[in-house]
């Protein structure tokens, strides 16, 4: 019995290790399985391309036109691999940079210059939503806001926090649920709903991983804010 129990424990550890390696390769090998909207002011979206990108910022499948910021991002993979956010060939947030965490990960970017203003993450499982609300209220007009989920992004969310994110251009935030995967790019002062958003529900029947949906990935071109 003792020997059997040891074998079962060893098998579980090996399975967990294999899952972690698999999820890591899922994020490293961006598959571009997404579709985006068509407009965000004068925004330009980059569509799927079977050709391997060469020399484009953030390795986009197609270069962005002048006056736009190139971005690529991915949500977290289960509770194993953190999200990634790249803008203008600069990795703003990732597990390698050690600045991501469970919940909602946010990067704030100057809408005129593309310079990174601030990054932070907010634990929506055991954390306090008040800190997220305070952060959202402090975002300045004209800021590009980039968000990515990791593990669980919604348990602690309340109506006030969802409203503040909706005001940045999100439409999926009202339906964001437990362990859903979600990526979003919006802006403070945006007058329309953002097309830069992807959302996949946590569903036992459709999840890619045990208890979590598949990774979400998105790329595009955000228009530079003009005076």
Buried (B, 14 or more C-beta within 10 A) or exposed (E): EEEEEEEEEEEEEEEEEEBBEBBBEBBEEBEBEBEBBEEBEEBBBBEEEEEEBEEBBBBBBBBBEEEBBBBBBBBBBBBBBBBBBBBBEEBBBBBEEEBBBBBBBBBBBBBEEBEBBEBBBBBBBEBEBEEBBEBBEEBEEBBBBBBBBBBBBBBBBEEBBBEBBBBBBBBBBEEBBEBBBBBBBBBBBBEEBBBBBBBBBBEEEEBBBEEBBBBBBBBBBBBBBEE
